[in-house]
Amino acid sequence: MKTERRAAALARLYDLDLADDPGDLDLYRALATRTGGPILELMAGSGRLAVPLAAAGHTVVAVDADEAMLARARVAAAVAGRVAGRALSLVRADVAEFRDDGGPRFRLAFIALGSLMLLPDRAAQRRAIETLAVHLAPDGLAVVDLWLPDAAGLARCEGQLTLEWTRTDGSGRVVTKTMSARHDAAAAAVDLTTVFEEGMPGEAPARWIREDRLALVDAPTLVDLVEGAGLAVEMLAGDYDLGPLEPGADRIVLVATRPRLLPA
């Protein structure tokens, strides 16, 4: 029960953390307009992207291993209305093991906002990319969005606790987020500790702690993973407007296609 309560709290606080839109929804809306549906999102979390895409009329399958996140996605879909409820399918599954009965039918498939780095190692990341690839229809688009820390950014990952924000949630509770990051250069990873404290003004706060290990992926490695899964890289962009990937960019947005097999 305590584990479920913690998972539910962290899922709720995840949504509060992303109350400031990262800016990627417009990208996926535009790509969905280009490709049509259906759409597959792996590591979909609480439906931040899947729900509005479904509400726009696209058939969406959203996969995540976290039941607390999916529970919030169900609520968000219900709030979004009947169209979203009918168009969205939420699946609890490990992204490496997920297989859709319809096979390679998706016109758009993606892993958003650096979620690939939450997988524990390169082998797990490779399997996730392969899951995108095996479900992608011929000429469909696959998208992977990753954080690209530079040397200066990694140098700041020295373990100090930093206040990220203070916000008030919908119930009037004051929530603070503090974070500590430590770079493990030998493992090409960043260990993140996030501390949320929440409570009504003047009351003792509840504290929730989340620990993540980000397995970093640079641009050449991402290209290798994608091409190794049989996809062809169409674009390497440095932002959600799909501008060019330039030195010093803090993220990479890779767009790939599944080529049609040429007749023998």
VOZAKOL-44676 format. One line per field, with one value per residue: residue number from 1; residue in one letter; x, y, z of N, C-alpha, C in turn. Coordinates in steps of 0.001 Angstrom, whole numbers, plus 500000, padded with zeros to 6 digits. Last residue first. Example, Ala and Ser with C-alpha at 12.3 -4.5 7.8 and 13.67 -1.06 7.14 Angstrom:
BEGIN
k [2;1]
r [s;a]
npx [512850;513190]
npy [497750;494310]
npz [507080;507800]
capx [513670;512300]
capy [498940;495500]
capz [507140;507800]
cpx [512900;513200]
cpy [500030;496700]
cpz [507870;507800]
! end
This chain:
BEGIN
k [264;263;262;261;260;259;258;257;256;255;254;253;252;251;250;249;248;247;246;245;244;243;242;241;240;239;238;237;236;235;234;233;232;231;230;229;228;227;226;225;224;223;222;221;220;219;218;217;216;215;214;213;212;211;210;209;208;207;206;205;204;203;202;201;200;199;198;197;196;195;194;193;192;191;190;189;188;187;186;185;184;183;182;181;180;179;178;177;176;175;174;173;172;171;170;169;168;167;166;165;164;163;162;161;160;159;158;157;156;155;154;153;152;151;150;149;148;147;146;145;144;143;142;141;140;139;138;137;136;135;134;133;132;131;130;129;128;127;126;125;124;123;122;121;120;119;118;117;116;115;114;113;112;111;110;109;108;107;106;105;104;103;102;101;100;99;98;97;96;95;94;93;92;91;90;89;88;87;86;85;84;83;82;81;80;79;78;77;76;75;74;73;72;71;70;69;68;67;66;65;64;63;62;61;60;59;58;57;56;55;54;53;52;51;50;49;48;47;46;45;44;43;42;41;40;39;38;37;36;35;34;33;32;31;30;29;28;27;26;25;24;23;22;21;20;19;18;17;16;15;14;13;12;11;10;9;8;7;6;5;4;3;2;1]
r [a;p;l;l;r;p;r;t;a;v;l;v;i;r;d;a;g;p;e;l;p;g;l;d;y;d;g;a;l;m;e;v;a;l;g;a;g;e;v;l;d;v;l;t;p;a;d;v;l;a;l;r;d;e;r;i;w;r;a;p;a;e;g;p;m;g;e;e;f;v;t;t;l;d;v;a;a;a;a;a;d;h;r;a;s;m;t;k;t;v;v;r;g;s;g;d;t;r;t;w;e;l;t;l;q;g;e;c;r;a;l;g;a;a;d;p;l;w;l;d;v;v;a;l;g;d;p;a;l;h;v;a;l;t;e;i;a;r;r;q;a;a;r;d;p;l;l;m;l;s;g;l;a;i;f;a;l;r;f;r;p;g;g;d;d;r;f;e;a;v;d;a;r;v;l;s;l;a;r;g;a;v;r;g;a;v;a;a;a;v;r;a;r;a;l;m;a;e;d;a;d;v;a;v;v;t;h;g;a;a;a;l;p;v;a;l;r;g;s;g;a;m;l;e;l;i;p;g;g;t;r;t;a;l;a;r;y;l;d;l;d;g;p;d;d;a;l;d;l;d;y;l;r;a;l;a;a;a;r;r;e;t;k;m]
npx [512823;511539;512448;510519;510511;512103;510951;512760;513297;514582;515717;516700;518704;519746;521391;524096;526808;526602;523227;520856;518431;514977;512579;511450;512664;516170;518016;517768;518406;516423;516208;517722;515956;516036;517109;518358;520671;519744;519392;521957;523433;522208;523018;525785;526005;524803;524772;523087;523260;521020;520208;518519;516649;514520;512455;510649;508588;507174;504817;505369;503365;501732;501875;500059;500057;502716;505598;508621;510604;513714;515606;518672;520287;523260;524136;526745;529077;530625;532576;531157;528458;527415;524566;522236;519330;516677;513414;510368;507527;504204;501430;498030;495763;495012;496613;499732;502197;505797;509169;512048;514682;517418;519828;522513;525387;526532;527562;527154;528619;529734;527641;527737;530220;529837;526250;523624;520964;517987;516104;513614;512811;510406;509546;507039;506527;507316;505583;504902;506484;507099;509796;510740;510080;511618;514167;514256;514258;516658;518481;518024;518982;521694;522526;520365;517852;515968;516023;516547;514089;513031;513453;510934;509501;509443;507006;505613;503214;501838;501808;501912;503196;500695;498412;499147;502278;504344;506814;509317;510356;508519;506319;502999;499765;498290;495494;494259;492099;489688;487749;488686;488714;485932;484911;487408;489324;488679;489554;492298;492961;492445;494390;496724;496679;497167;499729;501172;500670;501880;504431;505178;503282;502057;499329;498070;495621;494154;493293;491705;492582;492692;495117;496807;496229;497224;499980;501283;500674;500291;502031;504083;504987;506805;505843;503095;501924;499081;497595;497275;499303;501618;501071;499800;501900;503645;502158;502024;504708;505190;503490;504737;507112;507297;507038;504928;504777;504051;505760;505346;502776;503315;504880;503021;501581;503618;504185;501759;501684;503948;503159;501000;502276;503885;501938;500832]
npy [492151;495381;496914;497789;501145;502163;503978;506880;509283;511950;513048;515685;516430;519257;521397;522215;522426;522446;521666;520459;522806;522544;521503;522679;521465;520975;519866;516832;514829;512808;510183;507125;504183;501129;498842;499030;500325;502921;503388;503038;504942;507308;507202;507487;510104;511620;509742;509049;507929;506781;508058;506911;508365;508576;510649;511158;513317;514441;516772;519467;520791;523911;526399;525526;521991;520470;518726;518221;516065;515544;513428;512588;510967;510248;509689;507976;506617;505303;507207;509421;510139;513060;513737;516080;516874;519150;520016;521561;522121;523156;523808;523178;523745;521927;522291;523617;526015;525716;526313;524614;523713;524044;521491;519963;518662;516798;517702;518593;520398;518930;518719;521303;521272;519313;518993;516624;516272;514399;513296;511660;509993;508753;507382;507143;504873;503372;500641;501146;499885;497902;497589;500097;500162;497923;498916;500738;498880;497536;499602;500009;497596;497886;500109;500370;501061;503946;506647;507435;507577;510035;512483;513154;510102;507987;507010;506657;506696;504636;501216;498548;495750;494297;494086;493443;494605;493915;494696;494399;496910;498219;496427;497722;498624;500787;502443;503926;506418;506965;507174;509327;511406;511669;512362;514079;514765;513269;510796;511290;511702;509144;507707;508898;508021;505327;505414;506002;503670;501687;501821;501158;502076;503170;503956;504354;506280;507809;511242;513287;514910;513200;511938;514080;514468;511842;511691;513650;512886;510409;509752;507624;506341;504525;505005;505501;505273;505939;505087;508452;510877;512301;515044;515032;514070;516218;518139;516931;516855;519655;520416;519162;520264;522044;521591;523648;523465;521088;519107;518918;517920;515341;514445;514376;512106;510184;510349;509404;506792;505727;505930;504175;501791;501510;501227;498796]
npz [444753;445630;448731;451478;452581;455652;458161;459215;461880;463625;466724;468352;471073;473035;473218;471044;470595;467061;465920;463945;462661;463819;464691;466759;468867;467970;466296;464314;461766;459608;458781;458997;458707;460631;461732;464100;463455;463260;466028;467089;465594;466491;469171;468858;467802;470047;473168;476066;479460;481563;484593;487273;489918;492637;494555;497478;499242;502243;503477;505845;508412;507589;506448;503565;502996;501075;499913;498257;496368;495110;493104;491937;489286;487771;484497;482671;481789;483593;484092;485031;486488;488014;489861;491125;492935;493523;494702;494603;496633;496855;498783;497998;496584;494747;492521;493931;493570;493657;493175;491743;492352;494393;494581;496117;494412;492686;490363;487535;486191;484204;482445;481367;480124;478171;477661;477204;475472;475680;472835;471068;468177;465945;462802;460322;457508;455354;456744;460268;463121;464862;464782;465800;468533;469279;468825;470893;473009;472599;473121;475826;476812;476107;477577;480513;481675;480658;480606;478050;476812;477543;476321;475097;473722;471141;468623;465408;462887;461772;462529;461907;462180;464390;465880;468432;469544;472199;474616;475673;475971;477552;479545;479901;479712;477474;476303;473452;472276;471093;473100;474609;472720;472346;474880;476952;478799;481015;480108;479868;482543;483569;482176;483143;485756;485245;484171;486512;487943;486380;484186;481650;478748;475654;473700;470582;468978;466262;466412;467365;469326;471431;470851;471462;474202;475128;474522;476058;478697;479863;481854;479940;477679;476544;473132;471118;467869;465888;462616;461285;459463;458860;459298;461747;463282;463097;464521;467039;467673;467903;469963;472165;473098;475197;477899;479770;483087;484251;484943;487680;487717;486790;488930;490944;490186;490392;493107;494194;493213;494474;497190;497175;496547;498836;500818;500000]
capx [514059;511352;512461;511407;509810;512038;511113;511703;513711;513433;516003;515427;518664;518942;521158;522665;526277;527427;524462;521618;519611;516130;513380;511096;511345;515086;518489;517441;518900;516802;515772;517649;516813;515427;516600;517004;520769;520078;518266;520829;523755;522123;521598;525240;526430;524200;525176;523208;523404;522078;520084;519836;516754;515906;512581;511976;508643;508364;505158;505203;504555;501735;501907;500868;499326;501845;504304;507975;509412;512981;514620;517821;519422;522364;523895;525420;528317;529448;532986;531808;529322;527844;525974;522705;520778;517286;514868;511172;508870;505119;502678;499270;496296;494341;495206;498935;500981;504523;508111;510878;514236;515985;519433;521060;524748;525850;528517;526494;527793;530616;528000;526564;529984;530830;527619;524394;522381;518809;517030;514033;513412;511042;509916;508080;506155;507286;506486;504475;506333;505697;508981;510951;509568;510163;513685;514281;513168;515400;518430;517724;517562;520917;522446;521642;519051;516226;515610;517684;514969;512630;514579;511467;509628;509834;508025;505966;504098;502404;501798;500793;503792;501982;498274;498573;500908;504058;505522;508528;511159;508618;507718;503950;500840;498803;496591;494419;493305;490858;487606;488450;489972;486820;484579;486163;489460;488449;488141;491527;493145;491670;492972;496387;496497;495934;498609;501170;500236;500427;504047;505252;504138;502607;500317;498381;496886;494188;494236;491108;492556;491590;493866;496823;495826;495828;499033;501226;500837;499491;500662;503836;504052;507148;506452;504042;502427;500293;497648;497444;498064;501596;501822;499087;500686;504036;502499;500791;504019;505956;503232;503442;507193;507257;508383;505013;505375;503002;505659;506678;503014;502473;505444;504035;500907;502957;505221;502226;500626;503888;504326;500782;501278;504512;502832;500000]
capy [491493;494045;496946;496785;500035;502100;502562;506217;508190;511488;512213;515107;515926;518080;520665;521947;523076;522275;522446;520063;521945;523277;520724;523252;520965;521565;520319;518220;515063;514133;511238;508452;505121;502389;498783;498483;498913;502213;503501;502270;503516;506935;507142;506249;508944;511567;510850;508620;508960;506213;508323;506847;507890;508381;509831;511117;512207;514402;515391;518916;520020;522530;526321;526529;523248;520600;519350;518439;516901;515600;514504;512461;512075;509825;510734;508055;507508;504583;505869;509469;508967;512456;513355;515257;516685;518073;520181;520519;522511;522077;524366;522768;524781;521844;522627;522704;525657;525905;526253;525484;523855;524298;522762;520015;519687;516312;517374;517463;520931;519357;517549;520848;522214;519092;519298;517494;516183;515464;513066;512971;509843;509935;507138;507950;505561;504826;501133;500815;501014;498303;496449;499714;501178;497882;497813;501238;499852;496798;498993;501080;497921;496767;500212;500178;500888;502515;506023;507399;506452;508844;511831;513887;511551;508006;507876;505991;507517;505640;502588;499328;497039;494271;494544;492386;494920;493593;495008;493185;495922;498606;496781;496735;498484;499429;502488;502643;506105;506867;506139;508039;510901;511358;511070;513885;515306;514714;510985;510961;512791;510294;507363;509040;509453;505728;505077;506941;504952;501718;502375;500095;502439;502059;504504;503316;506272;506562;510216;512325;515497;514160;511190;513521;515493;512271;510750;513772;514306;510780;510082;508308;507450;505277;504176;506169;504494;506442;505186;507448;510211;510857;514596;515553;513260;514950;518371;517248;515589;518830;520923;518697;519230;522577;521523;522791;524323;522087;519432;519289;519287;516231;514484;515429;513406;510418;510729;510755;507728;505775;506663;505586;502327;501620;502379;500000]
capz [444346;445063;447285;450899;451951;454182;457842;458481;461004;462860;465552;467927;469711;472787;474468;471220;471778;468262;465876;465127;462522;463329;463743;465466;468490;468746;467587;464627;463122;460114;457871;459606;457989;460232;460370;464138;463791;462031;465100;467605;465499;465077;468830;469429;467012;468715;472309;474672;478446;480718;483169;486652;488539;492210;493352;496860;498302;501377;503126;504502;508097;508038;507903;504258;503111;502232;499658;499551;496387;496372;493120;493111;489707;488844;485479;483286;480903;483108;483668;483726;486546;486756;489934;490007;492969;492753;494740;493984;496207;496485;498270;498647;497451;496042;492415;493112;494301;492981;494189;491694;490967;494321;493985;496076;495232;493871;491415;488205;487281;485286;483240;482091;481220;479223;477239;478094;475137;476262;473944;471583;469504;466532;464199;460981;458740;455176;455698;458906;462210;464795;464335;464404;467608;469424;467992;469519;472883;472478;471788;474876;476977;475578;476124;479821;482499;480561;481858;478974;476474;478301;476990;476244;473904;472556;469229;466668;463716;460865;463031;461365;461767;463688;464489;467598;469190;470809;474018;475469;475254;476141;479345;479395;480690;477653;477263;474136;473042;470224;472076;475240;473271;471213;474283;476221;477448;481072;480433;478672;481582;484049;482030;481724;485502;485921;483291;485390;488493;486489;485485;482652;479877;476425;474618;471557;469705;467033;465995;466459;467981;471417;470714;470104;473221;475296;473928;474601;478368;478703;482256;481199;477500;477747;474155;472015;469006;466529;464077;462332;459816;458658;458116;460588;463154;462495;463113;466313;467423;466968;468615;471692;472074;473842;477309;478591;482064;484027;483521;487203;488181;485999;487581;490986;490290;489110;492148;494490;492842;493019;496705;497527;495628;497524;500871;500000]
cpx [514216;512672;512262;511296;510825;511169;511006;512001;512500;513933;514695;515709;517284;519091;520202;522457;524792;526856;525290;522984;520265;517353;514425;511822;510782;513754;517421;517910;518696;517381;516309;517284;516631;516450;515914;516359;519412;520208;518557;519673;522587;522409;521411;523765;525868;524685;524609;523630;523602;522207;521282;519648;518220;515916;514048;511940;509971;508328;506334;505448;504385;503049;501893;500746;500192;501094;503484;506685;508924;511818;513829;516912;518667;521605;522895;525361;526877;528635;531827;532159;529977;528794;526349;524186;521151;518789;515486;512643;509566;506452;503655;500465;497562;494844;494454;497456;500141;503379;506803;510045;513034;515600;517911;520636;523239;525226;527844;527409;527071;529834;528892;526859;528786;530596;528567;525774;523166;520270;517675;514885;513983;511576;510668;508281;507337;506754;506245;505527;505928;505438;507506;510000;509597;509498;512171;513785;513105;514212;517103;517610;517145;519421;521611;521412;520373;517628;515779;517323;516097;513520;514245;512545;510472;510231;508261;507090;504339;503372;502490;500859;502762;502453;499571;498481;500381;502570;505454;507224;510342;509453;507900;505349;501768;499919;497002;495655;493215;492100;488907;488349;489782;488125;485524;486058;488234;488465;487788;490037;492340;491764;492085;494911;496145;495654;497271;499967;500196;499919;502529;504705;504101;503472;500754;499535;496949;495577;494082;492034;492038;491460;492672;495551;495880;495457;497599;500120;500741;499600;499822;502359;503712;506297;506908;504526;503375;500638;499032;497532;498327;500208;501601;499753;499841;502829;502880;501080;502670;505186;503995;503152;505844;507215;508438;506442;505673;503486;504501;506630;504359;502651;504634;504785;501911;502262;504629;503249;501061;502837;504278;501938;501034;503548;503501;500869]
cpy [491505;493457;495537;496847;499058;500948;502422;504726;507602;510452;511755;514355;515343;517666;519495;521102;522872;523067;522173;520726;521633;522384;521583;522549;521638;521042;520956;518567;516538;514021;512591;509477;506509;503266;500038;498461;498234;500711;502731;502246;502648;505451;506738;506110;507628;510373;510637;509831;508354;507113;507729;506998;507838;507757;509760;510177;512268;513133;515435;517412;519355;521851;524916;526396;524246;521909;519399;519198;517007;516576;514413;513680;511701;511047;510188;509253;507635;505388;505093;508080;508838;511298;512596;514971;515758;518071;518965;520901;521295;522681;523209;523433;524392;522901;522593;523079;524770;525562;526586;525329;524788;524546;522883;521415;519657;517374;516977;516926;519818;519913;517927;519652;521787;520015;519123;517763;517106;515211;514358;512742;511193;509569;508364;507486;506306;505578;502617;501288;500524;499397;496811;498614;500665;498944;497666;500155;500417;497748;498260;500526;499036;497048;499073;500222;500791;502230;504504;506805;506313;507645;510559;513129;511922;509444;507557;506788;506771;506568;503526;500810;497950;495654;494583;492789;493865;493825;494569;493444;494692;497613;497085;497309;497369;499458;501065;502736;504724;506370;505916;506903;509528;510766;510692;512551;515061;515314;512466;511168;512541;511440;508529;508709;509700;507211;505450;506677;506027;503044;502511;500525;501295;502604;503414;503837;505059;506419;508973;511242;514510;514849;512129;512713;514997;513380;511244;512902;514553;512220;510606;508546;508181;506551;505055;505165;505369;505532;505587;506071;509177;510251;513118;515080;513727;514034;517064;517425;515811;517556;520119;519172;518800;521543;522006;522773;523441;523159;520374;519736;519788;517687;515435;515546;514546;511775;510967;511217;509172;506769;506804;506451;503813;502219;502603;501256]
cpz [442838;444605;446739;449382;451382;453723;456324;458391;460306;461868;464928;466633;469479;471330;474292;472470;471978;469436;467122;465030;463862;463324;463036;464329;467248;468210;468456;466032;463412;461512;458297;458538;458585;459522;459884;462756;463862;462272;463808;466612;465984;464905;467373;469091;467537;467890;470904;473850;477060;479494;482445;485150;488132;490820;492958;495666;497560;500536;502152;504459;506732;507682;508454;505773;503870;502192;500941;499298;497825;496213;494411;493149;490971;489356;486490;484223;481388;482104;483059;483214;485183;487030;488662;490183;491827;492944;494085;494109;495611;496093;498048;497968;498191;497024;493729;493180;493407;493929;493498;492966;490860;492867;493980;495637;495055;494751;492719;489299;488046;486472;484410;482964;482049;480412;478423;477508;476065;475895;474399;472833;469898;467911;464702;462415;459338;456395;455416;457905;460822;463764;464227;463956;466179;468555;468090;468567;471471;472327;471588;473460;476031;475678;475522;478326;481763;481070;481828;480328;477482;478007;477724;477028;475116;472847;470697;467306;465011;461593;462049;461695;461099;463288;463718;466130;468224;470565;472561;474723;474884;475335;477866;479436;480217;478690;477596;475019;473664;470943;471303;474241;473884;471719;473153;475508;476587;479671;480459;478919;480314;483044;482461;481486;484038;485701;483921;484479;487408;487036;485561;484009;480887;477547;475586;472399;470621;467654;466869;465959;466934;470063;470642;469851;471780;474314;474009;474003;476864;478284;481099;481452;478789;477808;475307;473047;469815;467693;464583;461746;460895;458722;457838;459302;461979;462318;462422;464827;466753;466636;467565;470273;471508;472745;475868;478043;480858;483055;483221;485745;487690;486429;486703;489661;490250;489098;490764;493465;493084;492550;495189;497033;495896;496511;499519;500000]
! end
